[in-house]
Amino acid sequence: MTKNAAFTATDPATLQARLAALVDDPAASVVLLARENATVVELLTGDVRDVDLLADIPLQSDGTAREVFAMVPYRQVRERGFSAQDDGAPLRCLLVEEHLATPVADALTILPSDPIALQDAGFDVPDEEYAQIVERVIADEIGRGEGANFVIRRDFTARISVDERHAALTWFRALLTHERGAYWTFAVVTPGVIAVGASPEAHVIARDGIVTMNPISGTFRHPAGGATKESLTEFLSSTKETEELFMVVDEELKMMSAVCSDGGRITGPHLKQMSRLTHTEYMLRGRSRMDPRDILRETMFAPTVTGSPMQNACTVIGRHERKPRGYYSGVAALFTPNAEGGHDLDAPILIRTVYVKDGELSVPVGATLVRHSDPAGEVSETHGKAAGVLGAIGAIERDHAAEAREDADAPDAAENDLAADPTVAALLASRNSRLAEFWINPQTDAVHVGPFSGRTALVVDAEDRFTTMLAHQLRHLGLDVRIAPWSEVTDADAAAVDLLVAGPGPGDPRDGASPRIARMREVVAARRASGSPLLAVCLSHQILADTLNIGLAPLASPHQGLQKSVPVFERDASIGFYNTFTARVAPGTARVGVAEVSADAETGNVYALRGPGFASVQGHLESILSRDGMGTLERLVAHALDA
């Protein structure tokens, strides 16, 4: 239950009358909502208004703050300048006129419960074809350096022969009864847009000046008979599942650093235990006074259902998915007036959701594809996610034995809380030993107090919002920092700052035909020629190496989301890597022209460079995987500025 849930308690008869009117009137609109650990079902009614942009969501009426529920489709990501197939799915707003609540037990007696049969059921993309897509994404996208991970979805579809509004109420009741652990269980019934779901993931919450994000990743499908300590331990020991979670935390910290003055702090990890699936999760929190609509825009959308880096992930999705996404991976967003005269925001991700239109049911599901992905395993994951939803709504047979064991009212419920098991708890806690303390420890708002106070910096974003985290760390070192996209940086901009930071980005650094790569080459070359301080990161490190006549080559295996301890001049450093290409010298090479080289002793892969007025690093010092990130960043910045 959210702190500021402003509803009026009502009796079952009123709720029953509202729901009867909803079924009888195809023009009526309602949202039914049960929040995490709630004891009531909320009912929101009002008029529907479709708007074009998030900024158009009408939070005021005649100067008075009002409550608004919004369904935000995936195509809104175009507001961030990212690509998306356009299916015309509306940004739908319910202008709340009435917000009622009744006990869950009373709602269950009112909502319909007859099973709804499915016809012509199956995936729109066959298993074999989906496995081939997985192979192509790993080889052609991750293998070419286009990103660290990508979520490619397919839809389970079927026909139904009952009234769609009646079906929505039936499925909502089934989710209330048979699903557990959901952040929101909801039914949205409006003309032309009907959705019923149990989302496990709160994408973004803004309340009392605190922004919270909840990245969830890694999917453990409970075996027949239910989860056990042994089966869960095997899942938690998986390198793929662990790295997958770290990568999405990195991606959401990019968003947090863009909207929070203190950059955000991570807590966890925790287990997210649901009826048929278990996930791992972190919580990210930071301070912000931004308009909640702006917070929502800057955080579109969760990397757990898109990929990273986010901008390129949107492009990759368009290349490999058959059709537009509709509302899948978008958010449901409730804007509630608060005591300060503004609005709180509560916005879960639209996943684990059933959509119905024109007699057809669809359940979109996706798998996160990383360098370790096994095509058959990713096919199985989509089956598991679809089965979780379909089983909960009663569309397929449920595991009644597992439900009995996992029922929150069962006498042995405490014994079945696997998160409390010492072995499981130790496995979860051990993950943080790999992470940067900078993002775990409490932070203060950046006030430009540090070793480089009084200096200015410009970070050039080459389409990877790691630049927001990098800028945040630079501010903690005292620098006055701003970020600019590669396409907007002028020579005058670069000349006006003490330190130019050429940032990371996806793609092949050798691809001169790419306007982005070509411009980053110009930026790096011009800065070097000027002799003014330069720091180059990841892609830009490779471009700098090329200007020094150091060869570039693809790695034998992508280092996307990989933590390594590597030499960075005077000392070794534990750093997170997100690269598919590398600069490479002959093993043992310590200098190339004016540049000192820090490289792998066996492969010659270059980890860092420094010379008169410049320094560079292949890894991402800002990543949560960079335990020695801040110290290494300070050393490299000091060299560039002092030289």
PEURHU-V445881 format. One record per backbone hydrogen bond with DSSP energy under -0.5 kcal/mol. CO is the residue of the C=O (numbers start at 1). NH is the residue of the N-H. If there is no record, write none. Layout:
((CO NH) (CO NH))
//
This chain:
((2 5) (4 6) (5 7) (8 101) (11 14) (11 15) (12 16) (13 17) (14 18) (15 19) (16 20) (17 21) (18 22) (19 23) (20 24) (21 25) (24 26) (25 28) (29 46) (30 189) (31 44) (32 187) (33 42) (34 185) (35 38) (39 104) (41 102) (42 33) (43 100) (44 31) (45 97) (45 98) (47 95) (49 93) (51 91) (53 56) (54 57) (57 59) (59 66) (61 64) (64 61) (67 96) (68 335) (69 94) (70 72) (70 333) (71 73) (71 92) (72 331) (73 76) (74 77) (75 78) (76 79) (77 80) (77 82) (78 81) (85 87) (90 92) (91 51) (92 71) (93 49) (93 95) (94 69) (94 96) (95 47) (98 45) (99 8) (100 43) (101 10) (102 41) (103 107) (104 108) (105 109) (106 109) (106 110) (107 110) (107 111) (115 117) (119 159) (122 157) (124 126) (126 130) (127 131) (128 132) (129 133) (130 134) (131 135) (132 136) (133 137) (134 138) (135 139) (136 140) (136 141) (137 141) (137 142) (138 143) (141 146) (142 145) (145 507) (149 308) (150 152) (150 369) (152 367) (154 365) (155 124) (155 157) (156 363) (157 122) (158 361) (159 119) (163 167) (164 168) (165 169) (166 170) (167 171) (168 172) (169 173) (170 174) (171 175) (172 176) (173 177) (174 178) (175 179) (180 275) (183 36) (184 199) (185 34) (186 197) (187 32) (187 189) (188 190) (188 195) (189 30) (190 193) (193 190) (194 356) (195 188) (196 354) (197 186) (199 183) (199 184) (200 202) (201 203) (201 349) (202 214) (203 214) (204 347) (205 212) (206 345) (207 210) (209 288) (210 207) (211 286) (212 205) (213 284) (215 282) (217 280) (218 220) (218 280) (219 221) (220 222) (220 278) (223 226) (228 232) (229 233) (230 234) (231 235) (232 236) (233 237) (235 238) (238 242) (239 243) (240 244) (241 245) (242 246) (243 247) (244 248) (245 249) (246 250) (247 251) (248 252) (249 253) (250 254) (251 255) (252 256) (253 257) (254 258) (255 258) (255 259) (256 260) (260 263) (261 446) (265 285) (267 283) (270 281) (271 273) (272 274) (272 279) (276 222) (277 274) (278 220) (279 272) (280 217) (281 269) (281 270) (283 267) (284 213) (285 265) (286 211) (287 261) (287 262) (291 294) (291 295) (292 296) (293 297) (294 298) (295 299) (297 300) (302 305) (303 306) (306 151) (308 148) (308 149) (309 313) (310 314) (311 315) (312 316) (313 317) (314 318) (315 319) (316 320) (317 321) (325 328) (326 74) (326 75) (327 330) (330 350) (331 72) (332 348) (333 70) (333 335) (334 336) (334 346) (335 68) (336 344) (338 341) (342 338) (344 336) (345 206) (346 334) (347 203) (347 204) (348 332) (349 351) (350 329) (352 198) (354 196) (355 362) (357 360) (359 160) (360 357) (361 158) (362 355) (363 156) (365 154) (367 152) (367 369) (368 370) (369 150) (370 373) (373 375) (374 378) (375 379) (376 380) (377 381) (378 382) (379 383) (380 384) (381 385) (382 386) (383 387) (384 388) (385 389) (386 390) (387 391) (388 392) (389 393) (390 395) (390 396) (391 394) (398 400) (399 403) (400 404) (401 405) (402 406) (403 407) (407 410) (410 413) (412 416) (413 416) (414 417) (416 418) (417 420) (418 421) (421 425) (422 426) (423 427) (424 428) (425 429) (426 430) (427 431) (428 431) (429 432) (430 433) (431 434) (432 435) (436 439) (436 440) (437 440) (437 441) (439 266) (448 450) (450 453) (452 455) (455 480) (456 499) (457 482) (458 460) (458 501) (459 461) (459 484) (460 462) (460 503) (461 486) (464 467) (465 468) (465 469) (466 470) (467 471) (468 472) (469 473) (470 474) (471 475) (472 476) (473 477) (474 477) (474 479) (475 478) (477 452) (478 454) (479 481) (480 457) (482 459) (484 461) (485 488) (485 489) (486 489) (490 494) (491 495) (492 496) (493 496) (494 497) (499 458) (499 501) (500 502) (500 535) (501 460) (501 503) (502 537) (504 462) (507 509) (508 511) (510 512) (511 514) (514 518) (515 519) (516 520) (517 521) (518 522) (519 523) (520 524) (521 525) (522 526) (523 527) (524 528) (525 529) (526 530) (527 531) (527 532) (528 531) (533 500) (534 615) (535 502) (536 617) (537 540) (538 542) (539 543) (540 544) (541 545) (542 546) (543 547) (544 548) (545 548) (545 550) (546 549) (551 584) (553 582) (559 561) (559 562) (559 579) (562 577) (564 566) (564 575) (566 573) (568 571) (571 568) (573 566) (573 575) (574 628) (575 564) (576 620) (577 561) (577 562) (579 559) (580 555) (582 553) (583 606) (584 551) (586 589) (590 597) (592 595) (595 592) (596 610) (597 599) (598 607) (598 608) (600 604) (604 585) (605 600) (605 607) (607 618) (608 598) (609 616) (610 596) (611 613) (611 614) (613 534) (614 611) (615 536) (616 609) (617 538) (619 621) (620 576) (620 623) (623 626) (624 436) (625 627) (626 629) (628 632) (629 633) (630 634) (631 635) (632 636) (633 637) (634 638) (635 639) (636 640) (637 641) (638 642) (639 643))
//
